[in-house]
Amino acid sequence: MKKGLTVISALVIGAMLFLSACGGNNTGSSSGGDSSTDTTVVLDVAYPIFGSVPKDLSLVQDSINAIAKEKINATVKLTPISFGNWEQQVNLMLSSGEKLDLMVVTSTLYSGLVAKGQIIELDSLLDSHGQGIKDAMDPIYLNASRISGSVYGVPTIRDFAASQGLTMRKDLVEKHQIDVSSIKTLDDVEAVLKLVKEKEPNLTPLVPGNIGRTMLDSYRWFDQLGDSIGVLPNYDNDLQVVNLYETEEYAEFVRKMRSWYSSDLILKDAATNKTSQFDLLKSNRGFAYFSNMKPGFEEQESKSSGVPVVTTTLVQPVSTTTNVTGIMWGIPINSKVPEKAMEFLNLMYTDKDIVNLFNWGIEGTHYVVQSDNVIDFPEGVDAATSGYSMNMGYLFGNQFLSHVFTGNDPNIWKETEAFNESAIKSKALGFTFDATPVKTEYAAVTNVVTQYKLPLETGSVDPDVVLPEFISKLKSAGIEKVIAEKQKQLDEWAAASK
């Protein structure tokens, strides 16, 4: 069975699922302590995952700890949490003061965590304990995470750009002789969806790209500037920030989605859907979804859904701060041993053995090396029976140190580097908004967006009625003040960058 490569699939946190956590065995005798002593420090590490906790996680954790104990006199307690419950659980852990030393930081949470003082500034720690991270990463990408001049999150090394397009079931594309190369615009997509609806009336042509995602999340013409609360049209706009939700382009998009929804081209419960795009395709309920794409994407999605897929590009590769900061690692304010946390984080970006343990598990048990950097499952093992098969290499430090699973291009990491270099760079690449000066308005606006975004951008409600109401509530919540502050910070950033 082929195992696909991992990419970030932007990652907007979806429905609230149950907490999945795993402890495992630790060799340390202390849960904290000064790194200058001989006491082995135990680091609590939390990160989001799809699906259930791998049954062999404790074995992988022990193998990671054997390396970490020898190299930095520390061990880790890994706590994977369901993606659907990630935001809620992280907020609970941080607000309750629960012990936590390292955590994944997504772009959707980043500025809020900084504004609330829940993650610490990392510049001095990178200089003293994270030189390997700085050596491994192009400064333009590390600097992209700066807020008010300081780094609070370290991006994982992976694809730092995204092309956006449509992912479709290969069997139905071939059955109905769809010319994938001719699909270039939303009108072209609509024609294909209507054809599939006519030929396959028992399935839905277009489904969400993931739980909690809208159609706009993978079809953009603007730089989100972190959160879409004030955006940069066409990745430039002379650095003038606008209210996305008041633009004619946004109105046209949600009207088109409404037209598709009313024509039964979009999943009826798209706004409340709790089923992944993979399961929707596998169960013959769906045909296609919008997606953020990178080199190796077709192989990845085919493996994840168990259904071969093909893709077409609608939006050419672009690199924005959100692409870079989509997945990062940060040190919570709760940590009592931030220096040791940074030492372990440094290993995740420099130590190939630790990277591959996180990504693929234990050699000989969860994978075997075929040749050079290419691996496969051991004989008699596949993704369903393996005790460790998460397919989430983009999450753990430096993915370019990772093995390549058989069935994928052995040169995929070189291709990904080239992809990063070739992408259009947003004029605001490197700018990160600090919501602290307008945190009250920001929280209120975020609540309004949460209420209206999914229904509008999946076509589930009539925009002619709901969009004016949405805009009115945004203004009442203070979006104009938030945008003015974002414009002020962007101007200051641009001046300092000259």
N, C-alpha and C positions, 0 to 999 in steps of 0.2 A: 504493500500500500504506500502510495506517495505521501510524503509529509511536506506541506507547503511552508514557505517562508513567512515570517511575520513582518507586518508593517503597522504603522499606527493608523488606525482608521479613526483620525480624529476625533475623536474620542469625546463624545458628549454623553454624560452619565444618564442612564435611563431609569427604568422602573425600579421601585424599591423591592428588593428581594431579601432573602434571609442572610444573616451573617454566617460566613464560612471561615472558621479560624482553626489554625493548627499550631500546636506548640512544638512537640518533638523533644528529643533529648539534648541537653546542654552539658558541656564539660566544665563550665565555669562555676565558681563557688560564690560569686557575687553578682548582684544585679546592677551594680554601678561601680563607683570607685574611681580613684585617681589613676590616670594612665601611667603615672610615674612609678607606681608600685608594681609588685610581681603578681598581684591578684588578677586572674583572668576576668576581663570585663564581658558581661553578657549584654548584647545590644538587641533591643526589640525593634524589629523591622516589619513594616506593614506595606502591603501593595495590593492592588485590585486584580482579580482574575475573572475569566469567564468560566462558567461551569463549576463543578465541584472541586474540592481540594484533592490533589493527587494522593493516592493511597501511600505512595512511597516518599512523600515529602520529608518525613523524618529521616529517612536514609540519605536523601540528598542533602538535607541540612547537616547531618553528621559529617558528610564528606566535605562540605564547605567549611565546617568548623575545624576540621583537621588542618586545613590550609591556613585559615585565619588565625588559629591559635599559634601555629608555628611562626607566622609572619608578623603578626601585630599583637599577639597575646590577647585575642578577643574571640568570642563566639557569638553566634546570632540565634535569636528565636524568631522564626519566620511566621508572620501572621497574614496569610492571604485572605482577602475579603471579596465577596461577590461584587462585581462591577455595579450591579443594580443598587447595592446598598452602600457603596463606597462613600459617597458624599455625606450621607446621614451618619454613618458609623465614625468617620473621621472627625466630624464636628463633635460628636459625643466624646470621643477619646481625648480630643484636645481641650474641650471645655471642662472635662472632669479632672484634668490633670493626670490622666493615666500615663504610666511610664511608656515612652515611645522615643526612639533614638534616630530612626531613619524612616522616611515615608515617601511614597510617590506623590508628586504634586502635579496635578493637571492644570492646563491653562484656564479652565473654567473656574478653578478655585484659587488660582495663584494670587491675584491682586487682593482678594478678600482675606486670604491668610496673612498676607503682609500687612494689610490695613489693621487687622486685629492683633498683630504682634504675635501670631501663633507659630511662625517659623523664623529662624534667626538669619542674620546677615552672614554670608559665607566668605567674603573676600579674604579676610585675614587667615581663615582656616585653609582656604585653597592655597595660599602662599606657604603656609607652614606644614600642612599635612596632605595637600592634594596636588602636588606638582605633577604627578602622573596624569591627572585629569587635564591640566592645562597643556601638557605636552601633546596629549592625544586629540585635542579638540581645536579646530580653527577658532581663533578669538572672536570672529564675527558672530559665531553661534553661541559661544559662552556669554558674550556681551549682550546678546539678544534678550537675555533673561533679567537684565538690570532694571530695577525700579528705583527711581530717584538716585541713580548713580551706583547702586549696590546690587550684588548678586545674592538672591535668596534661594534660587533653585538651579541645579545643574542639569541641563538637557541630556537625555540619553543620546548616544551617537548612533544614528540610523538615517532614514530618509528625512531630510530637512525641507522638502518641497512636496507639492502634491499636484497631480493633474486630476481633473474631475471628469467623471463620465458615467456610462451606463454599463452595468454588469447583467448579463443575460444567460439563461440556460442554453447550453450548446445544443442539446438534443432538439429543442423547439426551434432554434435558429436554423438548424439544418433541415428539419422536417418541413418548415414553411419557406425555405429558401430565402431567408432574410439576408440582404447584402449589408453586412456590418460596416463595411468601409463607407457606406453612403450616409450613415447616421452621424450628423455633425451639429444639428441644432435641436432645440426643443420641439420645433414643428416636425422634424424628422422622427424624433422619439415618439411623438403623438401618433404619427402614422403607423409606426410599428406596434404600439400598444393597441391601437384599434384593430389591426390585423390579427393580433394574438387573441384579443377578446372575441372576435368573430369566429376564429378557428378553434379556440379552446375556451368555450363559454363557462366551464366549471372551475376555472382558476382565475386569479386576479392578476392582470398584467403588471402592475407596479406596486411594490411593497416598500415599507420603510427600510433604509439602509442599516438599521439596527434598532434595538429597543430604545425608545426615547428620542430618536432622530427624526428630523423632518426632511422634506425633499430639498429644502434650501441648504441644509447642512453639508450637502455634497454637490451643490451647484451654485457657485458664488461668482460674482463679478466685482467684488469689493474686498478690501482688507478689513477684517473684523476689528482690528485694533484691540484684540484680546477678548472682547465680549459682545460685539455688535451693538453696544450702547454708544453710538457715535462711530461711524465707519469712514473709510477712505475709498470712494468709488474708483474703479479701474486701477487700483493699487498706486494711485498717484494723486490726481485731483489737486495738484499744487499744494499738497498737505493741508487741504481744507476739510475739516471734519463735518459730516452731515448726519442728520437723523435718518437712518436707513428706512424706518417705517413710514416716513413722510415722502419718500422718493416715488416717482412714477414707476421706476423699474420694479420696486417692491410690490406696488399695487398690481402691476401687470403680471408679475410672477404668481402672486396668490390668486389672482383671478383665473389664470391658466390652470393652476392646481384645482381650483374649485370646479372648473369646466371638466377636467379629467375625472374628478371625484364623482360629479353628477352623472358622468357617462359610464360609471362603474369601471373605470380604468385604474383606480386606486383602492387599496384595501379599505373596507368600510370602517374598521375600527383602528385605523392608522394612528389616530391621536392617543389611543389608550392601549395599543397593542403591547403584549408582553411576550411575544414570540420572536425569536431572532430571525433575521433574513435567511440564515442557513436552514433552519427548520421549516420555514415557509416554502422554500424551494424544494427541499427534500420530501416534504409531505404533499407535493404537487398542488400547493395552494397559491404559489406565486411564480412569476416568470422573470422579473427583472427588478433591480434597485439601483438608485444613484449611489456612487461610491467615490471615495478619495483613493487614487491609484498611484502605484509606484512600480519600479521594476520587480518582476516576479509575482505581480498581483493576481493574475489569472490562476497560477498554480496554487497560491495561498487560498484563494476563495474556493477553488474546486475541492481542495482537501477539506476545508472547514465545513462545507455544506454536504460533501459526499456526492455532489452533482457537478459534472464538468460545466464550466462557464466560459464565456468569451466576453470581451469588453470593447467598448469604443470610447475614444476621448472626445469630450465636449468642451473642456476648458484646458488650455495648455498649462504645463507645469509652472507654478508660482511658489516662491518662498516668502513667507511672512513670519512675523514674530510668533504667531499662533502655531504655525507649522513646527517651529523650532521648540517652543515651550509647551507643546501639547502633552509631552511626557517628560517630567523632570524628577529629580530627587532632592529632597530638602531635609533639614534637621529641625525637628519641632522644638519649641521653647521648653517643652517637657523634659528634654534630654538633660541628664546630669553629666554626661561625658561627650560633649560635642567634638572634642579632638579625636577621640577614639572612633566616633561615628564617621568622621571625615576620613580617617585612616582606612576603614572598611570600604567606604564609598570609593576611595582611590583604587582599591583592589578590584572593584567591579569595572573599572575603566582600563585596567592595565594587566590583570592576571587572566590569561586565556583559560586556565583550568576552572577558575571560579565562574567566569562568564558561561562556559559550556555546561557546568553543573546546573546553574540557574536555567539555562535555555533548554538543555536536552536531557539532563539527569546524569546517571552514572554509566561510564563506558563499560560495555560488556553486559550490563543489565538492561539499560534502556536504549542503548544504541551501540553499533559497532562501526569502526572506521573502515570504509571501503578502499579509498585511495586518497592520498593527500588530505584535503580538507572536506571530503565528501563522506557522509555517514548514512546509515540506514538502520532500520529496526533489526534486532537480532532475529535469528531464524525462529519462526513460530510466534513472533510478537508483532502486533500492529497497534494503531492508535487506540483502538477500543480496548485492547488487553494490556497495554503497557501501564505500568504503575506510575509513570511520570511522562505525560504528554500534553503540555499546555499550549505549545505553539505561540509563544508570546515573547520572542527574543528581543523585540523592540523595547521591552520594559526594563531590561537589566543591564545598565551601564553601557558598554561599548559593543554593539552588535557586530561591528566589523571584525571582532576577534572570534566570532562564532563560527562553528562548523556549518556547512551547507548540506541540507538533507537531499538525498538522492531524488532525482526527478526535476531538480532545479539547476539553473545555470551555475556551474562551479565558480564563475566569475561575477556572481551577483553583487558582491560587495563593491567591486571595482565599478560595476555598472551603476550602483546606487550613488557612489561618490561622483561619478560623471553626471548623473541625473541632478544631483544637488547643484553642481557647478553650472549646468546648462539652464537652470530655471530662471525665469524672470524674478528679479528681486524687488519686492515692494519698496516704494520710496520710504516707507516707515519701518523697514526691517531693523530691528534692534530697539524700537520704542515699546515700552511697557507702561501702561497706565497705572498710576497709584491712586486708588479710590479714597484714600484716607481723608483728604480735605472735604469730600462730599459723601462720606460714608452713610449718612442718614438717607439722603436722596438716592444714593446708589442702591441701598438695600430695598427701598420702596420701589424703584424702577425695576429692579431685578424680579421682585415679586409680581409685578404687572406683566413683564415679559414671560415669566413662567406660566402665567395664567392663559395668555393668548397665543404664544408662539406655536405650539404644537397644533392646535385646532386650525389656525390660519394657514400654516405652511404645509399642511397635509391635505388642504382642500375640504376639511370637515365642516367648515362653517362658511356662510356667505360673506365675503369680504366687503361687499357694498354696504352691509349692515354692521359688521363687526369691526372692520378696520378703523372707521372713524371713532368708534367707541374706544378702541385700543389706543389710538393716538391721543385722544382726550385724557385718558387715564394716565398715560405716560407723562403728559405735560403736568397734570395735577401732582404726580409723584415727584416731579423735579428733574425730568430728563434734560431740559434746556440748561440747567445749572451744571449737570454732570458733563454734558457736551462742551460747555464753555470751559470747564476745568480741564477736560481732555485736550481741547484745542490749545489752551495755555501751556500745558505740559509738553505737547507735541512741538509747539513753537520753540520752547526752551531747549528741548532735546535737539531739534534741528540746528539751532544756533550753536549749541555746544559741540555738535558733530562736525561742524565746518572746519 
